[in-house]
C-alpha cells in the first residue's frame, strides 16, 4: 500500500475541561493492555436500502440506549442531527472496491464499501484547521472500550491532564496511567487503529459521546463517530482492512 503524508499533530490546544468528550486525542492503550471482555451485544446493525432512508423506528433502534461491556450508553437525539450524517446504505461513489474504509474529509462522510456497488455511510467529526490529515493505511488493531493516554504535547498545553499522564514500565513492558474506559472517555466505546505497515500512525477511528460535533471539524485530528455508529462499524470492519482518508 502506498504510504501517504500523515500529519502528526494529534493533540488539542488548551481551554477544554477533561470532562468534555471533545478531548478526542488519539493516543490510547498499549497493544499489551488486556482487552475488555466481549460486551453484551444489541442489534444496532440496521441500515437502509440504497436510496431509501431508514424509518423513524429504525433510527430509534440504531441510536437508542444500550448496555455494552458493563457500561450504559445513552440514546442519541437523532432528530437533532442533519440526516445526511445518520447511518445509511448508499451507492458506492468512492471508486474503491468492497471491504475498504474511505473518509471523504470535505463532506464529513465515512464509507465502508460493500459488494454490488453499495456502501454504508456514517457521519464523522474531523480535525480542525491545522490538525487535519490525509493518507492511507490499514486497520492494524481494534479495541473495545480503550483507555485514553493523552500525548505529552497535550498535557503541556493543558496541565490539568497531568493526572492522566502515561508512564512506560520497562520491567513489565506495559503502559501505566491514562483515563479509565467509560462513556465519557474521549475514545468512546471502540477504537480502530490506523497503521502503515507495522507502524502505528497514532490516528484512530473512534467513538465520541459528543453527537453534536459530527459533521464538524473541531477535534485533534482523529476521525470521530457517534458511539452507536462506531460500535456498528467495529462489528463490520476486520483487522487489515484498508483505510483511505482524502
N, C-alpha and C positions, 0 to 999 in steps of 0.2 A: 504494500500500500504506500502511496506517495506521502511523504511527510510534509505537511504544510506549516506555514508560520503560525505559531501559537503565542499570543501574548501571555506573559507570566504574571500579570498583575491581577492576583486573585484575592484581594483583601479590600476592606472598606475604609473609608475615611471616617473621622470621628463624628460624635454627636448622636449616636443611636444607642439607646439603652439595651442591655443584654437581653432583657425580656422580650424585645421585639424580634420577630422572626425575620425581619429584613437584614439581620446579621448573617446573611447567607454566604459566609465564607466557605471555602471549598475543601479545606483540609479536613481529614477525618481519621478514623482509627487505623492502626497498623494492620497489615494483612494477617498478622498473627493473633489479633484480638479474637477471642472466641465469638462465634456468631450466635445471635439470638435464636432461641428455639423456634421452630416453624409456627407461625401465627395461626389464629383461627380465621379461616377464610370466609368472606362474604361474596356472594355472586354479583360483583360490580362490573363484570366484563361485558357490559351491554354497549353496543354501538348500533347506529342506524344502518340501513341500506344506503349505498351511494346515491346521493341526490335527494334523500328523504331524511329530514331531521327527526331525531328521536321525539317521542311524545313527552308531555309533561310528567307522566307516570314513570317513563324511562329515566328522565333526568332526576326525578326524586329518588329513584333507586340508585343511580350512578353516584349521586352526590349526597346521599343520606348518611347519617351517623352509623358507625360500626366499630366493633371491638377487634383489636388486632395485636397479637403479641403481648397481651396484658395491658394495653393502652386503649383508651377510648378516643376515637376521632370524631369531632363534632360535624354536624351537617354543614354543607356549603350552601349559602343562599344563591343558588344558580340563577334565580330570576333577576339578580342584580348584575349579572355578568353578560357582556356582549356575547350573543350566542355563537358567533364565529369562533370564539375561544373555548367552547364546550366540546367535549369529546364527540367525534362523529366519524363515520366512514365516508370517504370522498374518493373521487377519481385520483389516481396517482399521476400528478403533473410534475413530479420531481425529475423525471428522466433517469431514475435509479431503479434497478431491479428489486425484486422482492427480498425481504429479510434485512433491510438497512434502516437505520435511524437517520433522518435528514432534518436538519433545523434550518429553516429559512428565517434569518435574523430580521430581514426587512419587514416581514409580516408577523413575526412572533408566533410562528407555527412550528410544531414538531410533527413530522410524519414517520410512522412506522409502516414501511411499504409491504404490501401484501401481493399474493398471486392474482392473476386475472386483471391486472391494471387498476387495483384499488389501493387505498392506504387508510390507516387510522390516523386521524389528525387530532392533535392536542394543542391548546393554547399554552404559551410559555412566557416566563419573565426572563429578561436577559440583563447583561451588564450595561451600566450607564456609560456615558461618554468617558473615554479614557480607560475603561475596563472591558470593553467588548473584545471579542476574539473570534477567529475563524480557523478552520483547519480540518484535518481528517485523522481518524484514529479508529479504535475499536473498543468494545466493552471488555475491559480487562478484568473486571471484578464487579460483583454485586454484593450489596449488604442490606439487611433488614434492620431498621432502627439503629443506624450507625451513631457512634459517638462523634462529637464535634470538637476538633482541635484547632482553635484559631491560630493563624500564622503569626509569627513573631512581629511581622510588619504591622498587623492589625493591633496587636497588644501595645506596640509602641505608640500608635495613634490613639488608642482607647485604653488607658491604664486600668480602667475598671474591669477589664477582661483578664487581668493578671491571674485571677483565681482559676482560670481555665487553661493556664499555660501547660504545655506538654513537655514532659521530660523523658528522654530515652534511657531506659535501664539496660545498659550493655550486658550486664551479667545474666539477665534473664531474657534478653533480646525482645523487649516489649516496650510500648509507649505507655506512659502513665499520665494521668490527668485528663483534661478535656471536660466537656459537658456531657452529662448523662443523656441517654436516649430518652425521647418522650415527645409529646405533641407540640411542645414549644421549642424543641431543638431546631436550630436553623437548617439542618439537613433533612428534617422531616422523617417520614415513615420509611423511605427507601433511598438508596443512592446507587447509581450506575457510574463506575469509574472509567474515565476515558484514558486509554493507554495508546502510546505509539510504540509498537513492538513490545518490549519489556519495560519501557519507561513510563511511569505514571506522570501524566501531564499536569496533575493537580487540579484538573477540571472535572466536574461531575454533572450528571443529570440527577436532580434530587427533588424531594418534596419540599413544600413550604406551607405553613398554616396561613400565610397572607394571600388569600384568594384574590383580594382586590389589587394585587400587584401584577397579576397575569395580564399580558398584553402590553406591559411597560418595560422600560429599560432603566432599572433602578438598583440592581444588585451589584455584587462584586465581580461578576464575570461568568459565573456558572449558570447553567440552564435550570430554571425552577419550574416545577409543575405543581398544581394543587395536589394535596396528599392523596385524594382518591384517584387522581389520574396517574400519579407515579406508581401507586400500587398496581393499577391496571397495566401500565407499561412494563413494569418489572416482571409481571407474570407472563408477558408475551415475549420479551427480548432475551435471547440466550447470551451467555458469555461468548465473546468472539464476534458478535455482530458488528458490522462496520458502522461508524458514526461519521457523518459529514455535516459540518457547520459552515454555512456560507451566507 
